[in-house]
Amino acid sequence: MSLILTFLGKGGVEHTKIAIAAAKLLASQGKRVLLAGFAEPVLPMLLEQTLNPDPQEIAPNLEVVQFQSSVLLERNWEEVKKLEAQYLRTPIFKDVYGQELVVLPGMDSALSLNAIREYDASGKYDAIIYHGTGDSFTLRMLGMPESLSWYVRRFQQLFVNSDLGKTIAESPLVQTIVNSLFNINWTADNFALPTNQVNNFLDKGKAALGDPRRMAAFLVTTADPLEVANSRYLWGSAQQIGLTVGGVIVVSPTAQVNLSEEFTPLPVSVVLPSPRGEWQPLIDALPNFVEQALQAPKPVEVDVHNGQVRLFLPGFDKKQVKLTQYGPEVTVEAGDHRRNLFLPPALTGRQVSGAKFQNNYLIISF
């Protein structure tokens, strides 16, 4: 398993330089590192390398790959066809070819996330540096396992409890018809098999996202008040998807800058803009990513004994946070992000008895 790092906040060349410097730093420490980014020109220009959709070694312990969505779509389409053939007696996708497909909005994120998952599962890398857009789109991408698991969980239960679901599960006639279409015997015992496989897949993603030893983000900003406000918003939004933010990297022309108050309790590192090709000063200024991530506040803390859930939501005030409980789970809205809390068994089904916003924490009592 790899440590997956990404950077949120200020975009542009300095953002890319920090991602490259982080990869170089970890590689110099003997870790096997993969630097992964989108197919844009800045990364290869700064590395002075021609990059392609497959990892290539550019230095000892350091490989780089650029995600090309059309190539990823083509490769994943073959897996979709295999999955369809596993369940359907007469597959309908067999005559559609990946080379024909056009990438639709939103596919980029899903394809990139799956590519990261595959590289992580390969066991070839100790660390993966993901150089994405560094904004809300990156957070939505990393939060996909959490979001999709809610849809699967809720809609599966709704379907099973529906008249149609009960008919398929209980009627011998309908089962005979369904079994003639599918490669498996669609009975009550194995009705949820494909869904359970998806849930297991998503649970692994959620577990990695919530473990700072496996995944963490660092904020990149300047001293500009607008940049600081944007970074604080992304900080809070990252907590909404369960992603640990380990620290702040401030790009400043002078070391005399203090943003500790704006980002308490995160440690703040200051780096000076570096000339192109001069990596060592930037590398030397970077923090200890692993150590800071492990010491950062946890996005969610559950206190079963006192019947409380604490969510760390910096960057928001109580007017920007909304708490609702329409179904069996509790929904928290903060900014443009919504999170459905999957409660432990001891709290599942209990109604919210109170909530307060205190010291950047939303404290929910049951």
Order of alpha helices (4+ residues) and beta strands (2+ residues): beta-alpha-beta-alpha-beta-beta-alpha-alpha-beta-alpha-alpha-alpha-alpha-alpha-beta-alpha-beta-alpha-beta-alpha-alpha-beta-beta-beta-beta-beta-beta-beta
